[in-house]
Amino acid sequence: RTRGSTRFADADKWWSETTARAVVRDEIGEPGTGLVGFGTFAFSDEPGDSVLVVPEVIVGRRGDSAWLTTVGVADISVPVISPADPPAAPVGVSFADGALNGEQWMSVVADAVARINAGDLEKVVLARDLLATADGPIDARWPLQRLAATYPMCWTFHVDGMFGATPEMLVRRERGLVTSRVLAGTIRRTGDDSRDLALAATLARSSKDLEEHEYAVRSVADALEPHCSSMNVPEAPFVLHLPNVMHLATDVNGVVHDAATVSSLQLAASLHPSAAVGGTPTPVATELITRIEGMQRGRYAGPVGWIDAKGDGEWGIALRSAAVEGDSVRLFAGCGIVADSDPEAELDESQAKFVPVRDALGPA
């Protein structure tokens, strides 16, 4: 566990020392085989703790290959693996406002818009939370399996109580190639296919959303450039269709020249926080988030993912996510605020972003 402004560096150092001491037998040699650590990191320097976990048993699959990795100290014995009992649905789930109710949060959005129009900054991402409580302990496998089934185009994760299905890959490093999927600019789906196609076209032409998206892409490209010998940054985004919303999306790709010394976790640290989860200019935006957002993000919108002994890995952004502890779940949603943002429309967008986890907690 690490904390504060050195949380990424401390975790990366621990991982380097751990892999250096390890005796690894890896007969497959694919990214994600051998020794693997899973991490979830706090959004801000303070407060909040971050964690890197090495499981005793890892089941992996990549294409047509599947494998079982066992990890131990001194002696490794192959564990007996048997099917677990299926997870039970949470019982008696009720929802309540988190730190701020809808009206209070819209006032915060209006405050941010006024600051942007005054020239203090260009964009800020503001988040809100929702609290769910059940009659007994919540088995995280229940929402996880439903998220994986409903959102197959997202990356489903669960590390140390933080779970979700994120549509945004902060960085993937695989054999010297890096990829980052940037999302910024959102519109809610109606469920009517022809209407949604028209909305997608509207999103693709929206000056407000295109401006927000450009900030996010620029921040990722600028952070990756020092590590890359070549990069591909598409000129225009595509529209990513998810069951509940549509996003403007751009895949930034590059070839790293320092793969021997810079791990995927270090790349994630250099990218975090991007404009997609912080704002522009990012230092000004994150300082404003601390002052006006009215809640502690914890690990929401921080990097979450895995790293192997070679430094390859995938680090998503913990969006469409929640923190589970006992019989309670804290859900999160955030919206990018720019000069012409409408507080009521942003509240509606945040409600749409709660939908994946909220529905996953419901009955079958």
RAWOTA-V375515 format. One record per residue. OMEGA is omega in whole degrees, 0 to 359 (none if undefined). Layout:
BEGIN
omega=OMEGA
omega=OMEGA
END
This chain:
BEGIN
omega=180
omega=182
omega=169
omega=187
omega=180
omega=187
omega=180
omega=181
omega=180
omega=179
omega=180
omega=178
omega=178
omega=181
omega=178
omega=179
omega=180
omega=181
omega=179
omega=181
omega=189
omega=170
omega=188
omega=172
omega=185
omega=183
omega=184
omega=175
omega=177
omega=173
omega=181
omega=174
omega=184
omega=182
omega=183
omega=174
omega=179
omega=186
omega=171
omega=190
omega=179
omega=179
omega=186
omega=182
omega=179
omega=351
omega=176
omega=178
omega=179
omega=186
omega=171
omega=188
omega=170
omega=180
omega=176
omega=180
omega=177
omega=174
omega=183
omega=175
omega=179
omega=185
omega=180
omega=181
omega=174
omega=183
omega=176
omega=177
omega=175
omega=184
omega=179
omega=177
omega=178
omega=184
omega=178
omega=175
omega=181
omega=183
omega=174
omega=183
omega=177
omega=181
omega=177
omega=173
omega=180
omega=180
omega=177
omega=178
omega=174
omega=182
omega=174
omega=182
omega=175
omega=184
omega=178
omega=177
omega=176
omega=184
omega=181
omega=172
omega=185
omega=181
omega=179
omega=182
omega=177
omega=176
omega=177
omega=178
omega=179
omega=177
omega=180
omega=179
omega=179
omega=179
omega=178
omega=180
omega=176
omega=178
omega=181
omega=181
omega=182
omega=183
omega=172
omega=178
omega=180
omega=183
omega=174
omega=182
omega=180
omega=183
omega=175
omega=180
omega=179
omega=180
omega=179
omega=181
omega=182
omega=177
omega=185
omega=180
omega=181
omega=178
omega=181
omega=183
omega=179
omega=176
omega=181
omega=181
omega=185
omega=184
omega=184
omega=180
omega=178
omega=177
omega=182
omega=186
omega=170
omega=179
omega=174
omega=175
omega=178
omega=183
omega=178
omega=176
omega=186
omega=175
omega=190
omega=177
omega=179
omega=176
omega=169
omega=174
omega=182
omega=178
omega=175
omega=178
omega=178
omega=178
omega=174
omega=175
omega=183
omega=175
omega=172
omega=188
omega=189
omega=171
omega=184
omega=178
omega=180
omega=186
omega=175
omega=188
omega=182
omega=177
omega=180
omega=176
omega=177
omega=178
omega=178
omega=177
omega=177
omega=179
omega=183
omega=180
omega=186
omega=180
omega=179
omega=183
omega=177
omega=177
omega=179
omega=181
omega=181
omega=177
omega=184
omega=180
omega=181
omega=183
omega=179
omega=180
omega=180
omega=181
omega=182
omega=188
omega=180
omega=183
omega=189
omega=173
omega=175
omega=181
omega=173
omega=179
omega=182
omega=182
omega=183
omega=179
omega=169
omega=180
omega=178
omega=182
omega=173
omega=183
omega=186
omega=183
omega=171
omega=182
omega=162
omega=186
omega=175
omega=174
omega=177
omega=182
omega=178
omega=175
omega=184
omega=177
omega=184
omega=182
omega=182
omega=185
omega=183
omega=183
omega=176
omega=178
omega=176
omega=176
omega=178
omega=179
omega=180
omega=180
omega=186
omega=351
omega=176
omega=178
omega=181
omega=181
omega=180
omega=180
omega=182
omega=346
omega=189
omega=180
omega=179
omega=182
omega=182
omega=176
omega=178
omega=176
omega=180
omega=185
omega=191
omega=187
omega=173
omega=176
omega=174
omega=182
omega=186
omega=180
omega=176
omega=179
omega=172
omega=178
omega=176
omega=182
omega=185
omega=178
omega=177
omega=187
omega=178
omega=182
omega=174
omega=178
omega=177
omega=178
omega=176
omega=173
omega=185
omega=176
omega=187
omega=193
omega=179
omega=176
omega=182
omega=176
omega=180
omega=183
omega=182
omega=177
omega=176
omega=182
omega=182
omega=173
omega=181
omega=182
omega=176
omega=183
omega=176
omega=191
omega=183
omega=176
omega=177
omega=184
omega=181
omega=178
omega=179
omega=177
omega=178
omega=178
omega=179
omega=178
omega=178
omega=182
omega=173
omega=190
omega=185
omega=183
omega=181
omega=179
omega=182
omega=179
omega=183
omega=179
omega=181
omega=none
END
